[in-house]
Amino acid sequence: MHVDVVTIFPDYLTPLELSLVGRARRAGLLDLAVHDLRSWTQDVHRTVDDTPYGGGAGMVMRPEPWGAALDELTAPGRPPARLVVPTPVGERFDQAMAQRLAVEPRLIFACGRYEGIDQRVIEHATSRMPVTEVSLGDFVLFGGEVAVLVILEAVTRLIPGVLGNAGSLDEESYADGLLEAPVYTKPPQWRGHEVPEVLRSGDHGRIARWRRDQGLRRTVTRRPDLIAKLAPEKFDKKDIAVLQAAGFQVSAADMAE
Ligand code: 6GU
């Protein structure tokens, strides 16, 4: 996958040299270039922002440097790309969106700062390429850079070949719409706390059922919205008993055989 990131703070993206994202880059699975938006400014002050039309607090990113940057990055002969714009007013990022982005051949991230980028940049780009405005959640960051770190970490680990053990992708949280069960390693006793007996039993059927129950319990208490999103036929009788024991109202229709 090819990725370009345009930002006024290229140094914010240096963590992408580390850890497993860095390894994916060195392995040639992720080809990442970070660009300074100011290199597309024309004036001596390298201005990227100005006051908002209509008034109000803060500054807005002027369209000209963004237009020049996107023109150059999408010039004829370059591979087609999807533009991703991190913004608190975007579509909510989740594992499903990470999976859709992970199969794109090329992504360009446009990091806004201040109150955001002049909307005409997004309008114009939409006439030339697919565009996704994406939000990490219901809170406000100073800019898109940290969001790009989050999105790229979620996406990179889904690129085939990045994770050694592909099985871990099927078992992890959100793969089946539930949070994962707690995990344990050695020693079996620690500060008076014990690893659950079932995990040491070697009984794979019991272990799978225990993990399912724990995942259901966690999800129902921490993220009841995820339970409500799941199709009723995803629950077996034991699931429904666990959900009811946790105080979740299971409708009569869900309980039908
Ligand atoms: Cl993607 N960007 C900014 N600036 N703030 C956010 C966000 C993104 N997601 C949540 N808050």
Residues whose N, C-alpha, C, O or C-beta is under 5 A from the ligand:
A	BS01	6GU	P86 T87 P88 V134 S135 L136 G137 F139 V140 L141 F142 G143 G144 A147
